[in-house]
Amino acid sequence: MVAFVVVAVVALVGWSTWRIVRGGVTGRWNRPAWWLLLAFVCLVAGAVVWSAGAFAGGHDIADTCRRAGQVYDVAYREEHWQEPRQWFPLHNRCNAAYDAVPGYVNPSVVILAVCTVLALGGAVGSAIIRRKKP
């Protein structure tokens, strides 16, 4: 069941991306549906990047740290126990110097969230402009 959902979402994102590119080339970017597809693709991409960061530590962070060649600092983890549990910014540190969450995750989540909001604003704006046209 999970595999079906993943395949369906990937197919929908692929179709949406194709429609976005095609609409940009053919001049359909001024329609609300184009902006909604763009918002959808940005939202899904943001969710994928966030998930990659949220699960970067794996099931056993101590094992993940060892595989990365880092020291697992129990005292640091006990002092900063809330960091791996927060939604944003994502952190899952082995010690004070090494974070298991890749450095691109948090900036990408912010950029994709902003792009989603801007695309939704574009959809609203294009709908208003289309309504005002005679």
KOLNUTI-986169 format. One record per atom (N, C-alpha, C): z, y, x; residue number from 1; atom name. Coordinates in Angstrom, 1 decimal, m for minus. Atoms other than C-alpha are relative to their C-alpha. Example, Ala and Ser with C-alpha at 12.3 -4.5 7.8 and 13.67 -1.06 7.14 Angstrom:
// residues 2
{z->0.0, y->m1.2, x->0.9, num->1, atomo->N}
{z->7.8, y->m4.5, x->12.3, num->1, atomo->CA}
{z->0.0, y->1.2, x->0.9, num->1, atomo->C}
{z->0.0, y->m1.1, x->m0.9, num->2, atomo->N}
{z->7.1, y->m1.1, x->13.7, num->2, atomo->CA}
{z->0.8, y->1.1, x->m0.8, num->2, atomo->C}
This chain:
// residues 134
{z->0.0, y->m1.2, x->0.8, num->1, atomo->N}
{z->0.0, y->0.0, x->0.0, num->1, atomo->CA}
{z->0.0, y->1.3, x->0.9, num->1, atomo->C}
{z->m0.1, y->m1.1, x->m0.9, num->2, atomo->N}
{z->0.9, y->2.4, x->2.8, num->2, atomo->CA}
{z->m1.3, y->0.2, x->0.7, num->2, atomo->C}
{z->1.3, y->m0.1, x->m0.7, num->3, atomo->N}
{z->m2.4, y->1.6, x->4.6, num->3, atomo->CA}
{z->m1.0, y->0.6, x->m0.9, num->3, atomo->C}
{z->0.9, y->m0.6, x->1.0, num->4, atomo->N}
{z->m4.3, y->2.5, x->1.4, num->4, atomo->CA}
{z->0.2, y->1.5, x->m0.1, num->4, atomo->C}
{z->m0.3, y->m1.4, x->0.1, num->5, atomo->N}
{z->m2.6, y->5.8, x->1.1, num->5, atomo->CA}
{z->m0.5, y->0.8, x->1.3, num->5, atomo->C}
{z->0.4, y->m0.6, x->m1.3, num->6, atomo->N}
{z->m3.2, y->6.6, x->4.8, num->6, atomo->CA}
{z->m1.6, y->0.1, x->0.0, num->6, atomo->C}
{z->1.5, y->0.0, x->0.0, num->7, atomo->N}
{z->m6.9, y->5.7, x->4.5, num->7, atomo->CA}
{z->m0.5, y->1.0, x->m1.0, num->7, atomo->C}
{z->0.4, y->m0.9, x->1.0, num->8, atomo->N}
{z->m7.2, y->7.7, x->1.3, num->8, atomo->CA}
{z->0.2, y->1.5, x->0.4, num->8, atomo->C}
{z->m0.3, y->m1.3, x->m0.5, num->9, atomo->N}
{z->m5.6, y->10.8, x->2.9, num->9, atomo->CA}
{z->m1.0, y->0.4, x->1.1, num->9, atomo->C}
{z->0.9, y->m0.3, x->m1.1, num->10, atomo->N}
{z->m7.8, y->10.5, x->6.0, num->10, atomo->CA}
{z->m1.4, y->0.2, x->m0.6, num->10, atomo->C}
{z->1.3, y->m0.2, x->0.6, num->11, atomo->N}
{z->m10.9, y->10.2, x->3.8, num->11, atomo->CA}
{z->m0.1, y->1.3, x->m0.7, num->11, atomo->C}
{z->0.0, y->m1.3, x->0.7, num->12, atomo->N}
{z->m9.9, y->13.2, x->1.7, num->12, atomo->CA}
{z->m0.1, y->1.1, x->1.0, num->12, atomo->C}
{z->0.1, y->m1.1, x->m1.0, num->13, atomo->N}
{z->m9.3, y->15.3, x->4.8, num->13, atomo->CA}
{z->m1.3, y->0.1, x->0.7, num->13, atomo->C}
{z->1.4, y->0.0, x->m0.6, num->14, atomo->N}
{z->m12.6, y->14.2, x->6.3, num->14, atomo->CA}
{z->m1.0, y->0.6, x->m0.9, num->14, atomo->C}
{z->0.9, y->m0.6, x->1.0, num->15, atomo->N}
{z->m14.4, y->15.1, x->3.1, num->15, atomo->CA}
{z->0.2, y->1.5, x->m0.1, num->15, atomo->C}
{z->m0.3, y->m1.4, x->0.1, num->16, atomo->N}
{z->m12.6, y->18.4, x->2.9, num->16, atomo->CA}
{z->m0.5, y->0.8, x->1.2, num->16, atomo->C}
{z->0.5, y->m0.7, x->m1.2, num->17, atomo->N}
{z->m13.4, y->19.3, x->6.5, num->17, atomo->CA}
{z->m1.5, y->0.1, x->0.0, num->17, atomo->C}
{z->1.5, y->m0.1, x->0.1, num->18, atomo->N}
{z->m17.1, y->18.5, x->5.9, num->18, atomo->CA}
{z->m0.4, y->1.0, x->m1.0, num->18, atomo->C}
{z->0.3, y->m1.1, x->1.0, num->19, atomo->N}
{z->m17.1, y->20.7, x->2.8, num->19, atomo->CA}
{z->0.3, y->1.4, x->0.5, num->19, atomo->C}
{z->m0.3, y->m1.3, x->m0.6, num->20, atomo->N}
{z->m15.4, y->23.5, x->4.7, num->20, atomo->CA}
{z->m1.1, y->0.5, x->1.0, num->20, atomo->C}
{z->1.1, y->m0.3, x->m1.0, num->21, atomo->N}
{z->m18.0, y->23.4, x->7.5, num->21, atomo->CA}
{z->m1.3, y->0.3, x->m0.7, num->21, atomo->C}
{z->1.3, y->m0.2, x->0.8, num->22, atomo->N}
{z->m20.9, y->23.1, x->5.0, num->22, atomo->CA}
{z->0.1, y->1.3, x->m0.7, num->22, atomo->C}
{z->m0.2, y->m1.2, x->0.8, num->23, atomo->N}
{z->m19.5, y->25.9, x->2.9, num->23, atomo->CA}
{z->m0.1, y->1.3, x->0.9, num->23, atomo->C}
{z->0.1, y->m1.2, x->m0.9, num->24, atomo->N}
{z->m19.1, y->28.2, x->5.9, num->24, atomo->CA}
{z->m1.4, y->0.2, x->0.5, num->24, atomo->C}
{z->1.4, y->m0.2, x->m0.5, num->25, atomo->N}
{z->m22.7, y->27.6, x->7.0, num->25, atomo->CA}
{z->m0.9, y->0.5, x->m1.2, num->25, atomo->C}
{z->0.9, y->m0.4, x->1.1, num->26, atomo->N}
{z->m24.2, y->28.0, x->3.5, num->26, atomo->CA}
{z->0.5, y->1.2, x->m0.7, num->26, atomo->C}
{z->m0.4, y->m1.3, x->0.6, num->27, atomo->N}
{z->m22.2, y->31.1, x->2.6, num->27, atomo->CA}
{z->0.9, y->m0.2, x->m1.2, num->27, atomo->C}
{z->m0.9, y->0.2, x->1.1, num->28, atomo->N}
{z->m19.8, y->29.5, x->0.1, num->28, atomo->CA}
{z->1.4, y->0.3, x->0.3, num->28, atomo->C}
{z->m1.3, y->m0.2, x->m0.5, num->29, atomo->N}
{z->m16.8, y->30.6, x->2.0, num->29, atomo->CA}
{z->0.7, y->1.1, x->m0.9, num->29, atomo->C}
{z->m0.6, y->m1.0, x->0.9, num->30, atomo->N}
{z->m16.3, y->33.4, x->m0.6, num->30, atomo->CA}
{z->0.5, y->m0.5, x->m1.3, num->30, atomo->C}
{z->m0.4, y->0.7, x->1.2, num->31, atomo->N}
{z->m15.4, y->30.9, x->m3.3, num->31, atomo->CA}
{z->1.5, y->m0.5, x->0.2, num->31, atomo->C}
{z->m1.4, y->0.4, x->m0.1, num->32, atomo->N}
{z->m11.7, y->30.1, x->m4.1, num->32, atomo->CA}
{z->0.1, y->m1.5, x->0.4, num->32, atomo->C}
{z->m0.1, y->1.4, x->m0.3, num->33, atomo->N}
{z->m12.4, y->26.3, x->m3.8, num->33, atomo->CA}
{z->m0.1, y->m0.2, x->1.5, num->33, atomo->C}
{z->0.2, y->0.2, x->m1.5, num->34, atomo->N}
{z->m13.5, y->26.7, x->m0.1, num->34, atomo->CA}
{z->1.4, y->0.4, x->0.6, num->34, atomo->C}
{z->m1.3, y->m0.4, x->m0.6, num->35, atomo->N}
{z->m10.2, y->28.5, x->0.7, num->35, atomo->CA}
{z->1.1, y->m1.0, x->m0.3, num->35, atomo->C}
{z->m1.0, y->1.0, x->0.4, num->36, atomo->N}
{z->m8.2, y->25.9, x->m1.2, num->36, atomo->CA}
{z->m0.2, y->m1.3, x->0.9, num->36, atomo->C}
{z->0.3, y->1.1, x->m0.9, num->37, atomo->N}
{z->m9.9, y->23.1, x->0.9, num->37, atomo->CA}
{z->0.6, y->0.3, x->1.4, num->37, atomo->C}
{z->m0.5, y->m0.4, x->m1.3, num->38, atomo->N}
{z->m9.1, y->25.0, x->4.0, num->38, atomo->CA}
{z->1.6, y->0.0, x->0.1, num->38, atomo->C}
{z->m1.5, y->0.0, x->0.1, num->39, atomo->N}
{z->m5.4, y->25.4, x->2.9, num->39, atomo->CA}
{z->0.4, y->m1.5, x->0.0, num->39, atomo->C}
{z->m0.4, y->1.5, x->0.0, num->40, atomo->N}
{z->m5.3, y->21.6, x->2.2, num->40, atomo->CA}
{z->m0.1, y->m0.6, x->1.4, num->40, atomo->C}
{z->0.2, y->0.6, x->m1.3, num->41, atomo->N}
{z->m6.7, y->20.7, x->5.6, num->41, atomo->CA}
{z->1.1, y->0.5, x->1.0, num->41, atomo->C}
{z->m1.1, y->m0.5, x->m0.9, num->42, atomo->N}
{z->m4.2, y->23.0, x->7.4, num->42, atomo->CA}
{z->1.3, y->m0.6, x->m0.4, num->42, atomo->C}
{z->m1.3, y->0.6, x->0.5, num->43, atomo->N}
{z->m1.3, y->21.7, x->5.3, num->43, atomo->CA}
{z->0.1, y->m1.5, x->0.5, num->43, atomo->C}
{z->0.0, y->1.4, x->m0.4, num->44, atomo->N}
{z->m2.2, y->18.0, x->6.1, num->44, atomo->CA}
{z->0.1, y->0.0, x->1.5, num->44, atomo->C}
{z->0.0, y->0.0, x->m1.5, num->45, atomo->N}
{z->m2.8, y->18.8, x->9.8, num->45, atomo->CA}
{z->1.5, y->0.4, x->0.5, num->45, atomo->C}
{z->m1.3, y->m0.4, x->m0.3, num->46, atomo->N}
{z->0.6, y->20.6, x->9.9, num->46, atomo->CA}
{z->1.0, y->m1.2, x->m0.2, num->46, atomo->C}
{z->m0.9, y->1.1, x->0.3, num->47, atomo->N}
{z->2.3, y->17.6, x->8.3, num->47, atomo->CA}
{z->m0.2, y->m1.1, x->1.0, num->47, atomo->C}
{z->0.2, y->1.0, x->m1.0, num->48, atomo->N}
{z->0.7, y->15.2, x->10.8, num->48, atomo->CA}
{z->0.7, y->0.4, x->1.3, num->48, atomo->C}
{z->m0.6, y->m0.5, x->m1.3, num->49, atomo->N}
{z->1.8, y->17.4, x->13.8, num->49, atomo->CA}
{z->1.5, y->m0.1, x->m0.1, num->49, atomo->C}
{z->m1.5, y->0.1, x->0.1, num->50, atomo->N}
{z->5.3, y->17.7, x->12.4, num->50, atomo->CA}
{z->0.5, y->m1.4, x->0.0, num->50, atomo->C}
{z->m0.4, y->1.4, x->0.0, num->51, atomo->N}
{z->5.5, y->14.0, x->11.8, num->51, atomo->CA}
{z->0.0, y->m0.6, x->1.4, num->51, atomo->C}
{z->0.1, y->0.5, x->m1.4, num->52, atomo->N}
{z->4.4, y->13.3, x->15.4, num->52, atomo->CA}
{z->1.2, y->0.5, x->0.8, num->52, atomo->C}
{z->m1.2, y->m0.5, x->m0.7, num->53, atomo->N}
{z->7.2, y->15.6, x->16.6, num->53, atomo->CA}
{z->1.3, y->m0.6, x->m0.5, num->53, atomo->C}
{z->m1.2, y->0.6, x->0.6, num->54, atomo->N}
{z->9.8, y->14.2, x->14.2, num->54, atomo->CA}
{z->0.3, y->m1.4, x->0.4, num->54, atomo->C}
{z->m0.1, y->1.3, x->m0.4, num->55, atomo->N}
{z->9.2, y->10.7, x->15.3, num->55, atomo->CA}
{z->m0.2, y->m0.3, x->1.5, num->55, atomo->C}
{z->0.3, y->0.1, x->m1.5, num->56, atomo->N}
{z->8.6, y->11.4, x->19.0, num->56, atomo->CA}
{z->1.1, y->m0.8, x->0.7, num->56, atomo->C}
{z->m1.0, y->0.7, x->m0.7, num->57, atomo->N}
{z->11.9, y->9.9, x->20.0, num->57, atomo->CA}
{z->0.0, y->m1.5, x->m0.2, num->57, atomo->C}
{z->0.0, y->1.5, x->0.4, num->58, atomo->N}
{z->11.2, y->6.5, x->18.4, num->58, atomo->CA}
{z->1.3, y->m0.4, x->m0.6, num->58, atomo->C}
{z->m1.3, y->0.5, x->0.7, num->59, atomo->N}
{z->14.0, y->4.3, x->17.0, num->59, atomo->CA}
{z->1.1, y->0.1, x->1.0, num->59, atomo->C}
{z->m1.1, y->0.0, x->m1.0, num->60, atomo->N}
{z->16.0, y->4.2, x->20.3, num->60, atomo->CA}
{z->m0.3, y->1.1, x->1.0, num->60, atomo->C}
{z->0.3, y->m1.2, x->m0.9, num->61, atomo->N}
{z->16.0, y->7.6, x->22.1, num->61, atomo->CA}
{z->0.4, y->m0.4, x->1.4, num->61, atomo->C}
{z->m0.4, y->0.4, x->m1.4, num->62, atomo->N}
{z->17.8, y->6.0, x->25.1, num->62, atomo->CA}
{z->m1.1, y->m0.7, x->0.7, num->62, atomo->C}
{z->1.2, y->0.8, x->m0.6, num->63, atomo->N}
{z->14.9, y->3.6, x->25.6, num->63, atomo->CA}
{z->m1.2, y->0.9, x->0.2, num->63, atomo->C}
{z->1.1, y->m1.0, x->m0.2, num->64, atomo->N}
{z->12.4, y->6.4, x->25.1, num->64, atomo->CA}
{z->0.2, y->0.8, x->1.2, num->64, atomo->C}
{z->m0.3, y->m0.8, x->m1.2, num->65, atomo->N}
{z->14.1, y->8.4, x->27.8, num->65, atomo->CA}
{z->m0.2, y->m0.8, x->1.2, num->65, atomo->C}
{z->0.2, y->0.9, x->m1.2, num->66, atomo->N}
{z->14.2, y->5.5, x->30.2, num->66, atomo->CA}
{z->m1.5, y->m0.2, x->0.3, num->66, atomo->C}
{z->1.4, y->0.2, x->m0.2, num->67, atomo->N}
{z->10.5, y->4.9, x->29.6, num->67, atomo->CA}
{z->m0.7, y->1.2, x->0.5, num->67, atomo->C}
{z->0.5, y->m1.3, x->m0.5, num->68, atomo->N}
{z->9.8, y->8.6, x->30.3, num->68, atomo->CA}
{z->0.5, y->0.3, x->1.4, num->68, atomo->C}
{z->m0.5, y->m0.2, x->m1.4, num->69, atomo->N}
{z->11.7, y->8.3, x->33.6, num->69, atomo->CA}
{z->1.1, y->1.1, x->0.0, num->69, atomo->C}
{z->m1.0, y->m1.0, x->0.2, num->70, atomo->N}
{z->14.5, y->10.6, x->32.3, num->70, atomo->CA}
{z->1.4, y->m0.7, x->m0.2, num->70, atomo->C}
{z->m1.4, y->0.5, x->0.1, num->71, atomo->N}
{z->18.3, y->10.2, x->32.4, num->71, atomo->CA}
{z->0.4, y->0.3, x->m1.5, num->71, atomo->C}
{z->m0.6, y->m0.2, x->1.4, num->72, atomo->N}
{z->19.9, y->9.7, x->28.9, num->72, atomo->CA}
{z->1.4, y->0.5, x->0.2, num->72, atomo->C}
{z->m1.3, y->m0.6, x->m0.1, num->73, atomo->N}
{z->22.8, y->12.1, x->28.9, num->73, atomo->CA}
{z->0.8, y->m0.1, x->m1.3, num->73, atomo->C}
{z->m0.8, y->0.3, x->1.2, num->74, atomo->N}
{z->25.4, y->10.8, x->26.4, num->74, atomo->CA}
{z->0.8, y->1.3, x->m0.3, num->74, atomo->C}
{z->m0.9, y->m1.2, x->0.2, num->75, atomo->N}
{z->27.7, y->13.9, x->26.8, num->75, atomo->CA}
{z->m0.9, y->1.1, x->m0.6, num->75, atomo->C}
{z->0.8, y->m1.1, x->0.5, num->76, atomo->N}
{z->24.8, y->16.3, x->26.2, num->76, atomo->CA}
{z->m0.4, y->m0.3, x->m1.5, num->76, atomo->C}
{z->0.4, y->0.4, x->1.3, num->77, atomo->N}
{z->23.7, y->14.3, x->23.1, num->77, atomo->CA}
{z->1.1, y->0.1, x->m1.0, num->77, atomo->C}
{z->m1.2, y->m0.2, x->0.9, num->78, atomo->N}
{z->27.2, y->14.3, x->21.7, num->78, atomo->CA}
{z->0.3, y->1.5, x->m0.3, num->78, atomo->C}
{z->m0.2, y->m1.4, x->0.2, num->79, atomo->N}
{z->27.5, y->18.0, x->22.2, num->79, atomo->CA}
{z->m1.0, y->0.7, x->m0.9, num->79, atomo->C}
{z->1.1, y->m0.6, x->0.8, num->80, atomo->N}
{z->24.1, y->18.8, x->20.6, num->80, atomo->CA}
{z->m0.5, y->m1.1, x->m1.0, num->80, atomo->C}
{z->0.3, y->1.1, x->0.9, num->81, atomo->N}
{z->24.2, y->16.0, x->17.9, num->81, atomo->CA}
{z->m0.9, y->0.5, x->m1.1, num->81, atomo->C}
{z->0.8, y->m0.4, x->1.2, num->82, atomo->N}
{z->22.6, y->18.2, x->15.2, num->82, atomo->CA}
{z->m1.5, y->0.3, x->0.3, num->82, atomo->C}
{z->1.4, y->m0.3, x->m0.3, num->83, atomo->N}
{z->19.4, y->19.0, x->17.1, num->83, atomo->CA}
{z->m1.0, y->m1.0, x->m0.5, num->83, atomo->C}
{z->1.0, y->0.9, x->0.5, num->84, atomo->N}
{z->17.5, y->15.8, x->16.3, num->84, atomo->CA}
{z->m0.1, y->m0.1, x->m1.5, num->84, atomo->C}
{z->0.0, y->0.1, x->1.5, num->85, atomo->N}
{z->18.4, y->16.1, x->12.6, num->85, atomo->CA}
{z->m0.5, y->1.3, x->m0.7, num->85, atomo->C}
{z->0.5, y->m1.2, x->0.7, num->86, atomo->N}
{z->17.1, y->19.6, x->12.0, num->86, atomo->CA}
{z->m1.5, y->m0.1, x->m0.3, num->86, atomo->C}
{z->1.4, y->0.0, x->0.4, num->87, atomo->N}
{z->13.7, y->20.2, x->10.3, num->87, atomo->CA}
{z->m0.8, y->0.8, x->0.9, num->87, atomo->C}
{z->0.8, y->m0.9, x->m0.8, num->88, atomo->N}
{z->12.6, y->23.0, x->12.5, num->88, atomo->CA}
{z->0.9, y->0.9, x->0.8, num->88, atomo->C}
{z->0.9, y->0.6, x->m0.9, num->89, atomo->N}
{z->12.4, y->23.6, x->15.4, num->89, atomo->CA}
{z->0.4, y->m1.4, x->0.4, num->89, atomo->C}
{z->m0.2, y->1.4, x->m0.3, num->90, atomo->N}
{z->12.0, y->20.0, x->16.3, num->90, atomo->CA}
{z->0.4, y->m0.2, x->1.5, num->90, atomo->C}
{z->m0.5, y->0.3, x->m1.4, num->91, atomo->N}
{z->14.0, y->18.8, x->19.4, num->91, atomo->CA}
{z->0.6, y->m1.4, x->m0.1, num->91, atomo->C}
{z->m0.7, y->1.3, x->m0.1, num->92, atomo->N}
{z->15.1, y->15.3, x->20.5, num->92, atomo->CA}
{z->0.1, y->m0.1, x->1.5, num->92, atomo->C}
{z->m0.2, y->m0.1, x->m1.4, num->93, atomo->N}
{z->16.4, y->15.9, x->24.0, num->93, atomo->CA}
{z->0.7, y->m1.2, x->0.6, num->93, atomo->C}
{z->m0.7, y->1.0, x->m0.7, num->94, atomo->N}
{z->17.3, y->13.2, x->26.5, num->94, atomo->CA}
{z->1.2, y->0.6, x->0.8, num->94, atomo->C}
{z->m1.0, y->m0.7, x->m0.8, num->95, atomo->N}
{z->19.2, y->15.7, x->28.6, num->95, atomo->CA}
{z->m0.3, y->1.5, x->m0.1, num->95, atomo->C}
{z->0.2, y->m1.4, x->0.2, num->96, atomo->N}
{z->19.3, y->19.5, x->29.0, num->96, atomo->CA}
{z->m1.4, y->0.4, x->0.5, num->96, atomo->C}
{z->1.2, y->m0.4, x->m0.6, num->97, atomo->N}
{z->16.0, y->19.5, x->30.9, num->97, atomo->CA}
{z->m1.2, y->m0.7, x->m0.6, num->97, atomo->C}
{z->1.1, y->0.8, x->0.5, num->98, atomo->N}
{z->13.8, y->17.0, x->29.0, num->98, atomo->CA}
{z->0.1, y->m0.2, x->m1.5, num->98, atomo->C}
{z->0.1, y->0.2, x->1.5, num->99, atomo->N}
{z->12.7, y->17.0, x->25.3, num->99, atomo->CA}
{z->m1.1, y->m1.0, x->m0.3, num->99, atomo->C}
{z->1.0, y->1.0, x->0.3, num->100, atomo->N}
{z->11.0, y->14.0, x->23.9, num->100, atomo->CA}
{z->m1.1, y->0.5, x->m1.0, num->100, atomo->C}
{z->1.0, y->m0.6, x->0.8, num->101, atomo->N}
{z->9.2, y->16.2, x->21.4, num->101, atomo->CA}
{z->m1.0, y->0.8, x->0.8, num->101, atomo->C}
{z->1.0, y->m0.7, x->m0.9, num->102, atomo->N}
{z->5.9, y->17.4, x->23.0, num->102, atomo->CA}
{z->0.1, y->1.5, x->m0.3, num->102, atomo->C}
{z->m0.1, y->m1.4, x->0.0, num->103, atomo->N}
{z->5.8, y->21.1, x->23.7, num->103, atomo->CA}
{z->m1.0, y->0.7, x->m1.0, num->103, atomo->C}
{z->0.9, y->m0.6, x->0.9, num->104, atomo->N}
{z->2.8, y->21.7, x->21.4, num->104, atomo->CA}
{z->0.4, y->m0.1, x->m1.4, num->104, atomo->C}
{z->m0.3, y->0.3, x->1.4, num->105, atomo->N}
{z->4.5, y->20.5, x->18.3, num->105, atomo->CA}
{z->0.5, y->1.3, x->m0.8, num->105, atomo->C}
{z->m0.6, y->m1.1, x->0.8, num->106, atomo->N}
{z->6.6, y->23.5, x->17.2, num->106, atomo->CA}
{z->m1.0, y->1.2, x->m0.1, num->106, atomo->C}
{z->1.0, y->m1.1, x->0.2, num->107, atomo->N}
{z->3.9, y->26.2, x->17.9, num->107, atomo->CA}
{z->m1.1, y->m0.4, x->m0.9, num->107, atomo->C}
{z->1.1, y->0.5, x->0.8, num->108, atomo->N}
{z->1.3, y->24.1, x->16.2, num->108, atomo->CA}
{z->0.4, y->0.0, x->m1.5, num->108, atomo->C}
{z->m0.5, y->0.0, x->1.4, num->109, atomo->N}
{z->3.5, y->23.7, x->13.1, num->109, atomo->CA}
{z->0.0, y->1.4, x->m0.6, num->109, atomo->C}
{z->0.0, y->m1.4, x->0.5, num->110, atomo->N}
{z->4.0, y->27.5, x->12.9, num->110, atomo->CA}
{z->m1.4, y->0.5, x->m0.2, num->110, atomo->C}
{z->1.4, y->m0.5, x->0.2, num->111, atomo->N}
{z->0.3, y->28.2, x->13.4, num->111, atomo->CA}
{z->m0.7, y->m0.6, x->m1.2, num->111, atomo->C}
{z->0.6, y->0.6, x->1.2, num->112, atomo->N}
{z->m0.8, y->25.7, x->10.8, num->112, atomo->CA}
{z->0.6, y->0.4, x->m1.3, num->112, atomo->C}
{z->m0.7, y->m0.6, x->1.2, num->113, atomo->N}
{z->1.8, y->27.0, x->8.3, num->113, atomo->CA}
{z->m0.5, y->1.4, x->m0.3, num->113, atomo->C}
{z->0.6, y->m1.3, x->0.2, num->114, atomo->N}
{z->0.5, y->30.5, x->8.8, num->114, atomo->CA}
{z->m1.4, y->m0.1, x->m0.5, num->114, atomo->C}
{z->1.4, y->0.2, x->0.5, num->115, atomo->N}
{z->m3.1, y->29.3, x->8.4, num->115, atomo->CA}
{z->0.0, y->m0.4, x->m1.4, num->115, atomo->C}
{z->m0.1, y->0.5, x->1.4, num->116, atomo->N}
{z->m2.1, y->27.5, x->5.2, num->116, atomo->CA}
{z->0.2, y->1.2, x->m1.0, num->116, atomo->C}
{z->m0.3, y->m1.2, x->0.9, num->117, atomo->N}
{z->m0.6, y->30.7, x->3.7, num->117, atomo->CA}
{z->m1.1, y->1.0, x->0.0, num->117, atomo->C}
{z->1.1, y->m0.9, x->0.0, num->118, atomo->N}
{z->m3.5, y->32.8, x->4.8, num->118, atomo->CA}
{z->m1.2, y->m0.5, x->m0.8, num->118, atomo->C}
{z->1.1, y->0.6, x->0.8, num->119, atomo->N}
{z->m6.0, y->30.4, x->3.3, num->119, atomo->CA}
{z->0.4, y->0.0, x->m1.5, num->119, atomo->C}
{z->m0.4, y->m0.1, x->1.4, num->120, atomo->N}
{z->m4.0, y->30.4, x->0.0, num->120, atomo->CA}
{z->m0.2, y->1.5, x->m0.4, num->120, atomo->C}
{z->0.2, y->m1.4, x->0.3, num->121, atomo->N}
{z->m4.1, y->34.2, x->0.2, num->121, atomo->CA}
{z->m1.5, y->0.3, x->m0.2, num->121, atomo->C}
{z->1.5, y->m0.2, x->0.1, num->122, atomo->N}
{z->m7.9, y->34.0, x->0.7, num->122, atomo->CA}
{z->m0.5, y->m0.6, x->m1.3, num->122, atomo->C}
{z->0.4, y->0.5, x->1.3, num->123, atomo->N}
{z->m8.2, y->31.8, x->m2.4, num->123, atomo->CA}
{z->0.3, y->0.9, x->m1.1, num->123, atomo->C}
{z->m0.4, y->m1.0, x->1.0, num->124, atomo->N}
{z->m6.3, y->34.3, x->m4.5, num->124, atomo->CA}
{z->m0.9, y->1.2, x->0.1, num->124, atomo->C}
{z->0.9, y->m1.2, x->m0.2, num->125, atomo->N}
{z->m8.3, y->37.2, x->m3.0, num->125, atomo->CA}
{z->m1.4, y->m0.2, x->m0.5, num->125, atomo->C}
{z->1.3, y->0.2, x->0.4, num->126, atomo->N}
{z->m11.6, y->35.6, x->m3.6, num->126, atomo->CA}
{z->m0.1, y->m0.3, x->m1.5, num->126, atomo->C}
{z->0.0, y->0.2, x->1.4, num->127, atomo->N}
{z->m10.7, y->34.6, x->m7.1, num->127, atomo->CA}
{z->0.1, y->1.4, x->m0.7, num->127, atomo->C}
{z->m0.1, y->m1.4, x->0.6, num->128, atomo->N}
{z->m9.7, y->38.3, x->m7.9, num->128, atomo->CA}
{z->m1.3, y->0.7, x->0.2, num->128, atomo->C}
{z->1.3, y->m0.7, x->m0.3, num->129, atomo->N}
{z->m12.9, y->39.6, x->m6.3, num->129, atomo->CA}
{z->m1.1, y->m0.6, x->m0.9, num->129, atomo->C}
{z->1.0, y->0.7, x->0.9, num->130, atomo->N}
{z->m15.0, y->37.0, x->m8.3, num->130, atomo->CA}
{z->0.2, y->0.4, x->m1.4, num->130, atomo->C}
{z->m0.3, y->m0.4, x->1.4, num->131, atomo->N}
{z->m13.3, y->38.0, x->m11.5, num->131, atomo->CA}
{z->m0.4, y->1.4, x->m0.3, num->131, atomo->C}
{z->0.3, y->m1.4, x->0.2, num->132, atomo->N}
{z->m13.9, y->41.7, x->m11.0, num->132, atomo->CA}
{z->m1.6, y->0.2, x->0.1, num->132, atomo->C}
{z->1.5, y->m0.2, x->0.0, num->133, atomo->N}
{z->m17.7, y->41.2, x->m10.3, num->133, atomo->CA}
{z->m0.6, y->m0.2, x->m1.4, num->133, atomo->C}
{z->0.7, y->0.1, x->1.4, num->134, atomo->N}
{z->m19.9, y->41.8, x->m13.4, num->134, atomo->CA}
{z->m0.9, y->m1.2, x->m0.1, num->134, atomo->C}
